[in-house]
Amino acid sequence: MNTGAPGPNDSHRDEPAAMNAAEKSIVVNAPVAEVYERWLRFEELPKFINSLGNVERIDDTHFSFSNHRGGKEQRGVIEVIRQIPERTVAWRTIADGVGLGVVSFEPLSDTATEITLKLRSVFDPSISGQSAEEYLLNFKQLIEQEP
């Protein structure tokens, strides 16, 4: 029976663009405390996220950023929305396109940590998956080669 009220599967024209998701994991040869602390250095994100041009701290939970996507420079703010020491960091970007991320850290031993990165964005899902994998590989190389 149709009551005329919108149901959970009804589409709405005013809804934002659909979010695409990617999830990738990698094992890093470093202790969880070191891996977690290194990830929290948001100013260093451009070292392993090549599309970022500059990240600057605004306060404890906000960072301004610039990047290039589709040949255009984009500026925005990264807001850290959740932190559990040595376990999880979650953030969202406040810019033209909405992005969300969660990185989790799982100690495998005293010298190895599994990192799982989950990204959600309005960008193409294949790009998100490739990007997540690239970010993790770059981060692994960074943390294993630089003290």
Buried (B, 14 or more C-beta within 10 A) or exposed (E): EEEEEEEEEEEEEEEEEEBBEBBBBBBBEBBBEBBBEBBEEBEBBBBBBEBBEEBEEEEEBBBBBBBEBEEEEBEBBBBBEEBEEBEBBBBBBEBEBBBBBBBBBBBEEEEBBBBBBBBBBBBEBEBBBEBBBBBBEBBBEBBEEEE
